[in-house]
């Protein structure tokens, strides 16, 4: 039995608003605040509100009109800016993705602060803040891919691999065991999960043995292939950056099962054989605000997300052929062992030939011409009455043959199984517009035989 604690990633991070992001899967919104004449507006209050959780992030524009909102979780935001003598500007529906820096410039219109101008915002498709080459994929798209859970290097298969789809990203080549980003040496990349480096340097292949996440929990991932930010300076062959789903103000969840069964399969060509194949990958997730009746209402403040995924498979694996006693041998009948081949040209003292596989009766032993002679059992059959009781009990422990051969007549068939589970838990809490907390825990257990 092997217990692999693949992800014991306990991550508690207090996110303080600062000039740079403190967690590598977080997002930054930056830009300038200006008036209609393109003059910069210093001291403007800039606020971003997560539309799913209600979390508020605040900053103020600098004397040169610049502002930065770092350490934002991926999601949808409404951005507002206000200053004395100007109407409040509101830009709705700004979508931010994992590990991105996006620019949203704000133009304030002259007017009363009680007035507001609302527009539907879209981040620029052209990145002007950095030269990074990357691609972002949302978790739902990943979860919809037909990922195989029948591999794993043995007949027992394995849980859906959270990294198996990365080879579909632009610039990534290889297999599910080895991958190369932009033709860099295989396995020279980094894997980040919730801002934590979980890359394994011990594996032969590229599967991480330090941390793993259920595919169901992936909120979004990015593949940063070149020109990464300075915080990723240790990366040689690209970065796979994953973030986990979070709870929101709306309770949401899922239940799922992926399975194989030979009943769904076509028969082997030219035969009707359907090898046994019964694998089950199943689980459920639940997320939302933390709510304790009459004690605590975490709406807009505290959120949880929980998922657990299991994998179950049992197989019967055939080994090499061995030789065991036939039914006749077990009853003392060794007539089938006679070949008629004479072993020597020398005769025994009674003038008899010595023939291969003849069984002699020790009860007929007698001296003759200075030696001991014995008589063969009639028909090469040992009477059951001659059996030793202890030998009979030992013989009963030997498996019966599964074919009619005298040799190589038994094939060992042994069970193989793989039982896996990956529970994961995440909690987010907002203390204030400037102080946030995030905690994530995940652990994979694997019990393997065969």
N, C-alpha and C positions, 0 to 999 in steps of 0.2 A: 504494500500500500504506500503510495507516495502522496504526500501532502505538499502541494506547491502554494506557498503564499505569494501569489503573483502580484497583487497590488495591495500593499498596506500603506497607501498614500494618504496620510493624515495631513491635511493642509488647512491651517488656520491663518488667514491673512487679514490684517486690518489695513484697509486701503485708504490712505491719506492723500488728499489732493496735493499734488506736487508737480514740478515741471516735467517729470518723466513718469512713465507707468511703472508700478511696483510689481506687476504680475504680467508675464509675457503673453497670456492669452487675452489680455484686456485691450480696450479700444480707446483711441484718443480723438476728440473733436477739437479742432483748432480753427482759427480764422481771425478776422478783424471786424471791428465795429466802427462804422463811419457814418457821416451825415450825407444828405443829398449832394453836397458839393465835394464829396470824397475826402473831406477832412476827418481825421481820426477822432473818435470820441473816447476820452479816457474815463475810467471809473464807472463804466456802464456795468450794470449787474446782468450777468449771463447765467441762465438756468436751463438745465436739461432734465426732463422728466421721463422716466421709463414708462411707456404707455401700458405695459403689462403688469408691472409691480408697483407703480406709483413712486418709486425711489427717486429722490431729488438730488441733483448735483449742481453746485453753485461755484461761481468764480466771478472775478471782475476784470475788465479790460485794463491793460497797462497804460502808462502815459503815451505810448505809441499806438494805442488802440487795439493791441493784440490780446487775445484770450486763449486759454487752453483748458480743456476739461479732460483730464486723463483718467485712467483706471475705470473705464466704463465697461460693464458686461455687455456682450453682444445683444442686440435687440433693436426695438423701434423706440425713437425718442421724439419728444416735442421740445424744440429749442426756442427760448424767449430771451430777449434783451430789452432793457429799459434804462433810461437816463433822464435826468431833469431837463425839461424843455422839449422832450421828444415823445412821440407816441410809442407805445409798447409794440415791439415786433415779435410775432410768433410764427415759427416755421414748424409745420407738423409732418409726421411720418418720415423722419430721417432714419434710414436703415443703416445700422453699423454692423460690421462683421468682425470675426475673430482676428486679433492682432493687426488691425488696420488703423491708420491715421487718416482721417478725412477732413477736408477743409470746407467750412461753411462760413462765408462772409455775410455780415449783417449790415444792412443800410437802414438807419433810423430816420423816420419822417418827422418833420417838425410838427408838434402838436402837444396836446395835454397828455399827461401820463395816464389819465383814466381812459384814453382811447387806445385802441390796438389795431394792428394790421396783421392779418393772418394769411399765410400762404402755405401751399403744399410744397414741402422741400424735397429736393433730390440731391444726393451727393454727386459730385462730378464723376463722370466715368473715366476721366483722365487724371491720374495721380500726379499731383504737383508737389507733394510734401516729401516724397522720397522716390528712389529709382528701383524699389523692390519689385521682384518678379514673383507673383504668387497667384494662387487660385483658392477660392473659398467654396465649400460645399456644405449645405445644410444637412443636419442629421436625418431628417425625414427622407431625403433623397438617398442617403446611404442605406437606411433601413429598408428601403424598397428594392434594393438590388438583390438579385437571386444569388446570395452568397452560399457557397458550398460548405456544409458542416460534416462532410464525410471523409475529410483527409486526416491529417495528423500523423502520417507516417506509419500507421498501423490500421488494422481492420476495425478498431473501435471508434474511429472518427474523433471529432472534437467539437467544442462549442463554436458558434459562428465567430470567425476571426475579425476583430475590429480593425485590422490593418490590411485585410486581403484586397480591399477595393482601391488602395492607394496607388497601385500600379496602373490604374486607369487614368491617373492625373497626367496632364501634359508635362513632358520632360522626364517622366519616371518610366523606367524600363526594368525588365527582369521577371521574376516569378514570385510566388507567395513565400518563397524561402530566401531569395536574394533579390535585392533591388538596387538600382543605381539611379541617382538624380543628376540629370544633365551630364551623363557619361562619367560621373565621378566614380571612384572605387566603390564597389558594393559594400553595403553596411557601414558607410561613413557618414550617415545622417544622424540627426537627433530626433527623439520623440518627446514631446512635451504634453503632459496631461494636467489640465487645470494649473498651468504655470510651473509644474514640477517636472524636472528632467527625469524620465523613466526609462531611458535608453539602457539596454543591457549590452555590456561588452563581453559577456561570457558565452553567448549563444553562437553556435555555428552558423545558423541562419539569422534572419533579421527580425524574428519574432521577439518581442520584449518579454523578458522573464522577470522584470522588476515590477511592472504595473500593467494591468489590463482593464478594460472597461467593457461592459455589456454594450453591444451595438445599439440597443434600445435607449441607452442613456446619452448617446452622443448628440449634443445640441448643434454643433457645427465644427468643422475642422478646416484648416488651411494648410496648403503645401507651399512653403516659401523656398523657392529653388535657387535664387541668387540675389545679390545686393541686399542682404538682410541688414537689419539695424545693428548698431554697435553692441547691443546687449546680447546678440547671438554671435559674437565674434569667434566663439570656439567651434562653430559649425563648419564642417568641411563639405558635406554632400547634401545640403538641404535640411529643412526643418518640417516635421509633421506636427502641427500644433492643434490639439484637441481641447474643446471645452465641453463641460457636461451641462445637461439641461438643468434649469432652476425652476422652482415653484413660482407661481404668479398669483394674482388676486383671484383668479378663477381656478376652482378645483378641476384637475384633469388627470387622466390616467389611461392605462391600456392593459390589455391582457392578450397574450399571443402564444402560438405554438407553431413550430416548424417541424415537420416529421418526414421520415421515409418509411415505406413499408413495401415488401415484395409484392403485396396484393395489387399495388398500383403500377408495377413494372411489367414490361413485356418479357416474354420468355427468352432464354438464351437461343441465338440463331440455330435452327435445325433441331432444336429440342424444345421441350416444354418446361425445362428446369428454370426455377426462380430462386436464386440463392437468397438466403435469409438476409434481410436488411431492415432493421427496425431501430431508427435513431429518433430521439425526441429532444427538441430544443424549445423550452417554454419558460414563461415567466409573466410578471406583471409589474406595472409601475404606477406611482401615484404622486402627485405634486399639488401644492396649493399653499394658501396662507396657514400659518400656525394658529389654531383656534382652540382655546380651552374654555368651554362654557362657564360663564360667570367669573372666570379668572383672567383670561387674556385674549385679546383680539389682535392678531398679528397682521391684519390687512394693512397694506402700504408699508409694513415694517419688517415682518419676519416671515420667511418662506421656507418650505421644505420640499425636497424631491427624493423619492425612494424607489429603487428598482431591485428586483432579484431575478436572476436568470439561472435556470438549471439545464444541464445536458445529461441525458441518460441513454446508454446503449449497452446491450449484452450480446455477445457473439460466441459462437462455438468454432474454435480454430483447430484444423486438422494438422497433426504433426507427422513425423516420419513413421514408416512401417517397422514393426518389430515382430519377433517370432514368439508365439505362446503355444502351449500344448493344445492339440486338437481334442475333440470330444472323445475319440477312440483312445488317444494317449492317456487321457485322464482316467479311463476305465481299464488301463493296463494293456490295451491292444496295440502292440507296436508292429503288427504285420505290415502296415503300410510303409514302415521304415526300411524293410528288407529290399536290397537292391540286387542281390545275387552276385555281387562282385567279390571275388576271392581276394583276401588281403595279402596272403603270403603263399608261397609254393610249398611251405613246410606243413606237414600234417601234425595233428595233436597225437598224444600217445595212443589214442584209440583209432588212429588212422583217419580221422575226420578233417575235412577242410575247414579253414577259419574264414567265415563269411562276414562281410560288413554289416554292422548294426544288429547282429544277433545278440539277444539278451539271455544270459545264462542264469540258471537257478542256483543261488548260493547254497540252498539246502541239499544239493546233490554233490557237493564238494567231497573228493576222496583222493588219496594219494595213489600214484601209479608211476612206476619207473622213475622214482625220484622226483616227481613233480605232482601238482594237484590238478585234477581235471574236474570239469563240471559239465552238466548236460544243459542244452538250451531249453527254455520254456517251450512247450508244444505250441506251434503256430506263432511263436514269438509273442505270446500273450501271458501277462503276469496275472495270476488269480487275484481278485479283489481281497481275498482273505489274507494275502501276504502284505497288504498295504499297512504302513505305519500310521497310526492315528494322528500323530503330530504332523507328518508329511501331508496327510489329507487336508488338514486345516490350513496349512500353508498354501497348498495347491488351490484351495478355494478362494484365496486372496488374489490369485492371478486371473486377469480378465479373460473372458472367452474369446475365441477367434471370431473375426467378422467376415472371413471368406473361407473357402474350402482348401486353401493351400496348406502345405506342411511347413513352409517357412514364409516369413513376411506376411503373416496372416492376421495381423492386428494393427490398426492405425489409431494412435492416441488422439482423442478429440478432447480438448480442454476449453474451459470457459474463458472468455475475455470480456472485460467490461471497462467502461470509463464513466465515472460519475463526476460531474463538475457543477460548481455553483459559484456565482459571482453576485454577492449582495453589494449594493452601493447606496450611499446616503449623502445628501448635500443639504446644507442649511445656509441661508443668507439673511443678514440682519442689517438694517439701516439705523445707526445711532443718531445721525444728523446728516445734513447735506454734505458735510466734509469728512465723515467717518463711517466706514462700512466694514462689515465682517463677513467672511465666507469660510465655510468649513466643508471639506469633502473627505469621505472615507470609502475605500473599496478594498475587497479582499477576494482572491480566487482560490478555491480549494479544488484539488484534483485527486481523485482516488482511481488508480489505474491498475489493472491486472491483464496480462496478456500482451 
